[in-house]
């Protein structure tokens, strides 16, 4: 199978040298991703696009290829194509007509042709010729150049006709690693997960720093959502996950800091600690999920006071976003279900908090703080590779049962995003497949148990990580009823490091 990768438009307007560098990085990222998934694929570089040739033609490889291409930063769209040789315009037309015959039946259509090479016809002439032929020789209803129900697309490159069979929407943004590296302060809620995603999409290799205020359950939850973000949007690169134990810092603030200043002081302590972590990892910038005026500590004056403790650039991609916009983004990228159940420990730290930052008052409040407690927290920080954070027994994911051959009584639940299901639907011969997006799963559990009282439910997603996390979560309430359906696939190739 073959895909043509269209670059994010902002890449195409860069200078020649920058465009070449970004295209080179995107090519390497795709090679890493296909290698990680054990899929043999050739990624070829053109000036205006990349071409991916997958050296397998089974449904599993196609689903994984679509998952990779739709979640890799730097890609505007991926065109799934079939390719044949042609000698005359009529030869090319027949290939296009046969590919679109069923799709245009009873519908309006238009033809869009791109051409490269030496031919005795123009792109416009090819469109007119093919449009007329399709209207005459198929059951298409009519030609519509302004609002067609079907757009017939093909590219004629020298002696090859490439017929577009599907357009896969890409993530956009810049190739990961092309814009440097940052450290994201992540709590697992809506804001910090969306901020981390936006930085990744912009081409920044995003490491994670978690300040543990709430014990092991909170830490496991944040590791799960961080691993999800990495495995879904940035798996081409290895990143770090740093845990800083902050329980004693919180205790020190509650004990010795004036109530009105607690929220700002906590944020300043986090920023101080994050700056030290960033220095250790040689990272130039920090990322937070703060939005202006969302809570008391996020007024402009308070943010200015908070920033004074760090000489690192602090990026706030959500600064001007509304809360509902942030939640909608979390839903779209798949972090809403994590955030909705994540404890919000920061919310209990301040009573009657100040909204007007006063550096003198904050510094006076901090004078009572024992900074040895902060140093102790940094000394006990733990740094892990993101691909290792869910390997420990504490995560509970190793207790989830993996099933490659379902029993006849099993019910398969495809929890992927609806767009992923549409691109590559899962069909099984012997088992029903229900499509329930991961973000709606909790709301449907009672219904599932009522309609299938004796069934075992097998959750399915592309990589298995989301399925494991949700099965583990649901089994805490309904022990033994949820497992993971894992398709049998070839042994994965050795993973490349970045």
C-alpha positions in Angstrom: 0.0 0.0 0.0 1.2 3.5 -0.7 0.5 6.9 0.8 1.5 10.4 -0.4 2.2 12.8 2.6 1.2 16.4 2.2 3.2 18.8 4.3 1.7 21.2 6.8 1.2 24.4 4.8 3.5 26.5 7.1 6.4 24.2 6.2 5.9 24.8 2.5 6.4 28.6 2.8 9.7 28.3 4.6 13.1 28.9 2.9 14.6 26.1 0.9 17.1 25.1 3.5 14.6 25.2 6.4 12.0 23.2 4.3 14.6 20.6 3.4 15.6 20.2 7.1 12.0 19.9 8.3 11.2 17.3 5.6 14.3 15.4 6.5 13.2 15.3 10.2 9.7 14.3 9.3 11.0 11.4 7.1 13.2 10.2 10.0 10.3 10.5 12.5 8.1 8.3 10.2 10.8 5.8 9.7 11.2 5.5 13.5 7.5 5.1 14.0 7.1 2.4 11.4 10.1 0.6 12.9 8.7 0.8 16.4 5.5 -0.9 15.2 7.3 -3.6 13.4 6.1 -2.5 9.9 8.4 -2.6 7.0 8.0 0.7 5.1 10.0 2.8 2.8 9.7 6.6 3.3 10.8 8.6 0.2 11.5 12.3 0.1 10.1 14.5 -2.6 10.3 18.3 -2.7 6.6 18.8 -2.2 5.7 15.7 -0.3 6.8 12.4 1.1 5.8 9.0 -0.2 5.3 6.0 2.2 5.3 2.5 0.7 4.2 -0.1 3.3 5.6 -3.5 2.4 2.6 -5.3 3.7 -1.0 -5.4 2.5 -3.0 -6.7 5.4 -5.7 -4.9 7.4 -3.6 -4.7 10.6 -0.8 -2.9 8.8 -3.2 -0.5 7.1 -4.8 0.4 10.4 -1.5 1.0 12.1 -0.2 3.0 9.1 -3.3 5.2 9.2 -2.9 5.7 13.0 0.7 6.8 12.5 0.1 9.1 9.6 -2.9 10.8 11.3 -1.1 11.4 14.6 2.4 12.5 13.5 3.1 16.3 13.7 4.1 18.0 10.5 1.5 16.2 8.2 -1.4 18.1 6.8 -3.0 15.1 5.1 -2.1 11.6 3.8 -3.5 10.4 0.5 -3.9 6.7 0.3 -3.3 5.8 -3.4 -3.2 3.1 -6.0 -0.6 3.4 -8.7 -0.5 2.1 -12.2 1.5 2.9 -15.4 -0.2 4.6 -18.4 0.7 5.6 -21.9 -2.2 7.7 -23.0 -4.7 9.9 -21.3 -7.4 7.4 -21.9 -5.3 4.7 -20.1 -5.1 7.0 -17.1 -8.8 7.8 -17.3 -9.8 4.2 -17.2 -7.9 3.6 -14.0 -9.5 6.6 -12.4 -13.0 5.7 -13.6 -12.8 2.1 -12.3 -11.6 3.3 -8.9 -14.4 5.8 -8.5 -17.3 4.0 -10.3 -19.1 2.9 -7.2 -18.5 6.0 -5.2 -19.9 8.4 -7.7 -23.0 6.3 -8.4 -26.1 8.6 -7.9 -24.0 11.5 -6.7 -22.6 14.8 -8.0 -18.9 14.9 -8.6 -15.9 16.9 -9.9 -12.5 15.8 -11.0 -9.2 17.3 -9.6 -6.0 16.3 -11.4 -2.4 17.2 -10.5 0.3 16.6 -13.1 4.1 16.4 -13.2 6.3 15.5 -16.1 6.0 15.9 -19.9 2.6 15.1 -21.3 0.7 16.2 -24.4 -2.2 17.5 -22.3 -2.6 19.9 -19.4 -4.1 19.2 -15.9 -7.3 21.1 -16.9 -7.6 19.1 -20.1 -7.3 15.9 -18.2 -10.0 17.0 -15.8 -12.4 17.8 -18.6 -11.7 14.5 -20.4 -12.1 12.4 -17.3 -15.1 14.3 -16.0 -16.9 13.8 -19.3 -16.1 10.1 -19.4 -17.2 9.4 -15.9 -20.5 11.2 -16.4 -21.1 9.2 -19.6 -19.8 5.7 -18.5 -20.9 5.5 -14.8 -24.1 6.1 -12.9 -22.9 9.5 -11.6 -25.8 12.0 -11.3 -24.1 15.2 -12.5 -20.9 17.3 -12.5 -20.7 20.0 -9.8 -17.7 22.2 -9.7 -18.7 24.2 -6.7 -20.3 21.7 -4.2 -19.7 18.1 -5.3 -20.7 15.2 -3.2 -17.6 13.3 -4.4 -14.2 14.7 -5.4 -12.4 12.5 -7.9 -8.7 12.9 -7.2 -5.6 11.6 -9.0 -2.0 12.6 -9.8 -0.3 12.0 -13.0 3.5 11.8 -12.5 5.5 11.0 -15.6 4.1 7.6 -16.7 2.3 6.8 -13.4 -1.3 7.5 -12.5 -1.9 7.7 -8.8 -5.6 7.4 -7.9 -6.5 8.8 -4.5 -8.7 6.2 -2.7 -8.8 8.0 0.7 -7.8 11.3 2.3 -6.5 11.0 5.9 -6.6 14.2 7.9 -3.2 14.9 9.5 -2.3 16.5 12.8 -0.7 19.6 11.2 2.1 21.5 13.0 5.8 21.0 12.6 7.8 17.8 12.7 8.6 16.7 16.2 12.1 17.7 17.2 12.4 20.5 14.7 11.8 23.3 17.2 13.8 22.1 20.2 12.8 20.6 23.6 10.8 21.8 26.6 9.7 20.6 30.0 6.0 20.6 30.6 4.6 20.8 34.2 1.8 18.2 34.1 -0.9 17.6 36.7 -3.0 15.3 34.6 -6.0 17.7 34.3 -7.5 19.3 31.2 -5.2 22.2 31.0 -1.7 20.7 31.4 -2.5 17.8 29.1 -3.8 20.1 26.3 -0.8 22.4 26.8 1.6 19.4 26.4 -0.2 18.3 23.3 0.0 21.7 21.7 3.7 22.0 22.3 4.2 18.5 20.8 2.1 19.4 17.8 4.3 22.5 17.3 7.3 20.4 16.9 8.7 20.6 20.4 10.0 17.5 22.0 8.1 17.7 25.3 9.3 16.1 28.5 7.1 15.8 31.6 7.5 17.1 35.2 5.0 16.0 37.8 4.7 17.4 41.3 3.2 14.7 43.4 0.8 16.3 45.9 -1.6 13.4 46.3 0.1 10.1 46.7 0.6 7.0 44.5 -2.9 7.0 42.9 -2.4 10.5 41.5 1.1 9.6 40.3 -0.2 6.5 38.5 -3.0 8.6 36.8 -0.6 11.3 35.6 1.9 8.6 34.3 -1.0 7.0 32.4 -2.1 10.2 30.7 1.5 11.3 30.0 2.3 7.9 28.4 -0.9 8.2 26.4 0.1 11.6 25.0 3.6 10.3 24.2 2.5 7.0 22.6 -0.2 8.7 20.6 1.5 11.9 19.3 5.3 11.7 19.9 6.4 8.1 20.0 9.1 8.8 17.4 11.2 10.3 20.2 12.0 9.2 23.7 11.3 11.7 26.4 11.7 11.9 30.2 9.1 11.8 33.0 10.3 13.4 36.2 8.4 12.9 39.5 9.1 15.5 42.3 7.6 14.5 45.7 5.9 17.7 46.8 3.8 16.6 49.8 6.3 18.0 52.4 6.5 21.3 50.4 2.7 21.6 50.6 2.8 20.8 54.3 5.4 23.5 54.8 3.3 26.1 52.9 0.1 25.2 54.8 2.0 25.5 58.1 4.0 28.6 57.6 2.7 30.7 54.7 -0.1 33.3 54.9 -3.4 31.9 53.6 -3.9 34.6 50.9 -0.5 33.9 49.4 -0.5 30.1 49.4 -1.5 29.6 45.8 1.1 31.9 44.4 3.8 30.6 46.7 3.1 27.0 45.7 3.3 27.9 42.0 6.6 29.7 42.6 8.0 26.7 44.4 6.9 24.5 41.5 8.5 26.9 39.0 11.8 27.0 41.0 11.9 23.2 41.1 11.0 22.8 37.4 13.8 25.2 36.5 16.3 23.1 38.4 14.9 20.0 36.6 15.2 21.7 33.3 18.8 22.7 34.0 19.6 19.0 34.7 18.0 18.0 31.4 19.5 20.9 29.5 16.1 22.3 28.5 15.7 26.0 27.7 12.0 26.5 28.4 9.1 25.4 30.6 5.4 24.8 29.7 2.4 25.3 31.9 -1.3 24.9 31.4 -2.2 28.3 32.9 -4.9 30.4 31.2 -5.3 34.1 32.1 -7.8 34.6 34.9 -9.0 31.0 35.0 -8.2 30.8 38.8 -6.9 33.3 41.3 -3.2 32.5 40.8 -3.5 33.0 37.1 -4.3 36.7 37.0 -1.7 38.7 35.0 -0.2 40.3 38.1 0.1 36.9 39.9 1.6 35.2 36.8 4.2 38.0 36.7 5.1 37.4 40.3 5.3 33.7 39.7 7.6 34.1 36.7 10.2 36.1 38.7 11.6 33.0 40.3 12.8 31.5 37.1 15.2 32.6 34.3 13.7 30.1 31.9 11.2 31.0 29.3 7.7 30.0 30.4 5.4 29.1 27.6 1.7 29.2 28.2 -0.1 27.9 25.1 -3.5 28.2 26.7 -3.1 31.8 27.9 -6.1 33.1 25.8 -8.2 30.0 25.6 -11.6 29.6 27.2 -12.2 26.6 29.5 -14.7 25.0 27.2 -12.3 25.3 24.3 -9.7 23.5 26.4 -12.1 20.8 27.3 -13.2 20.4 23.7 -9.5 20.0 22.7 -9.0 17.4 25.5 -12.0 15.5 24.1 -10.6 15.6 20.6 -7.1 14.4 21.5 -8.3 11.8 23.9 -7.3 13.2 27.3 -10.7 14.1 28.6 -11.5 10.8 30.2 -8.2 11.0 32.1 -8.7 14.5 33.2 -12.3 14.0 34.3 -11.2 11.5 37.0 -8.0 13.1 38.0 -7.9 14.6 41.6 -7.4 18.3 41.6 -5.2 18.7 44.6 -4.0 22.2 43.8 -7.5 23.5 44.4 -7.4 23.0 48.2 -4.2 25.0 48.7 -5.6 28.5 49.0 -8.5 30.0 51.0 -9.5 33.5 50.0 -6.5 33.8 47.6 -5.2 37.1 46.5 -5.7 38.0 42.9 -3.4 41.0 42.8 0.2 39.9 42.9 2.4 41.9 45.3 6.0 40.8 45.2 6.8 42.3 48.5 4.0 40.4 50.3 4.9 37.1 48.5 8.5 37.4 49.4 7.6 38.2 53.0 5.4 35.1 53.1 8.2 33.0 51.6 10.6 34.2 54.3 8.9 31.9 56.7 9.3 28.9 54.3 12.1 26.4 55.1 13.8 26.0 51.7 15.6 22.9 52.9 12.2 21.1 52.3 12.3 22.2 48.6 15.9 21.0 48.3 14.9 17.6 49.8 12.1 17.3 47.3 14.6 17.9 44.4 17.1 15.5 45.9 14.4 12.8 45.9 13.1 13.5 42.4 12.9 10.4 40.1 13.6 10.6 36.4 12.3 7.8 34.2 12.0 7.2 30.5 8.4 7.7 29.4 8.2 4.2 27.8 9.0 2.7 31.2 6.6 4.5 33.4 3.8 1.9 33.1 6.0 -1.1 33.4 6.0 -1.3 37.2 3.5 -3.4 39.2 2.2 -0.3 40.9 0.5 0.8 37.7 -1.8 -2.2 37.7 -1.7 -2.5 34.0 0.2 -5.8 34.1 -2.8 -7.4 35.7 -5.0 -6.7 32.7 -5.7 -9.9 30.6 -4.7 -9.7 26.9 -6.8 -11.9 24.5 -5.7 -12.6 21.0 -8.4 -15.2 20.2 -11.8 -14.1 21.6 -14.3 -16.7 22.8 -17.6 -16.8 20.9 -19.4 -15.2 23.9 -17.0 -12.2 24.1 -18.1 -8.8 23.1 -15.5 -6.6 21.4 -15.6 -2.8 22.1 -13.7 -0.6 19.7 -12.8 2.4 21.9 -10.9 4.4 19.3 -11.9 7.9 18.3 -14.7 7.9 15.7 -12.4 9.3 13.0 -10.0 6.4 13.5 -12.8 3.9 13.3 -14.1 5.5 10.1 -10.6 5.3 8.5 -10.0 1.6 9.5 -13.1 -0.2 10.9 -12.5 -3.3 12.9 -14.5 -6.3 11.7 -14.5 -9.8 13.2 -16.1 -13.0 11.8 -17.3 -14.6 15.1 -17.8 -11.7 17.5 -19.9 -8.5 17.6 -17.9 -5.3 17.6 -19.4 -2.3 19.4 -18.0 1.1 18.7 -17.9 3.2 21.9 -15.3 6.0 22.0 -13.1 5.9 25.1 -14.5 9.2 26.3 -18.0 7.8 26.4 -17.1 4.4 27.8 -17.9 5.2 31.5 -21.3 6.5 30.6 -22.2 3.3 28.8 -20.9 0.7 31.3 -24.3 0.2 33.1 -26.0 -0.3 29.7 -23.4 -2.8 28.6 -23.7 -4.9 31.8 -27.5 -4.8 31.5 -27.6 -5.9 27.9 -24.8 -8.5 28.1 -25.0 -9.8 31.7 -22.8 -12.9 31.1 -20.3 -11.5 28.5 -16.7 -10.7 28.9 -15.8 -7.3 27.3 -12.6 -7.0 25.3 -11.5 -3.4 24.7 -9.7 -2.6 21.5 -7.5 0.3 20.4 -4.7 0.6 17.9 -1.8 0.1 20.3 -3.5 -1.4 23.3 -2.3 1.2 25.8 -5.7 3.0 26.1 -7.5 -0.3 26.3 -5.3 -1.5 29.1 -5.8 1.7 31.0 -9.6 1.7 30.7 -9.8 -2.0 31.4 -7.8 -1.6 34.6 -10.0 1.4 35.6 -13.3 -0.5 34.9 -12.1 -3.7 36.6 -11.7 -1.8 39.8 -15.5 -1.5 39.8 -16.5 -4.6 37.8 -13.7 -7.1 38.6 -12.9 -9.5 35.8 -15.4 -8.3 33.2 -13.0 -6.2 31.1 -9.9 -7.4 29.2 -8.0 -6.3 26.1 -8.4 -7.6 22.6 -4.9 -7.7 21.1 -4.6 -8.6 17.4 -2.0 -11.2 16.5 0.8 -9.4 14.6 4.4 -10.0 13.5 7.2 -9.6 16.0 8.2 -6.0 16.3 11.5 -4.8 15.1 14.2 -3.5 17.4 13.2 0.0 18.6 15.3 3.0 17.6 16.4 5.5 20.2 16.3 9.2 19.9 
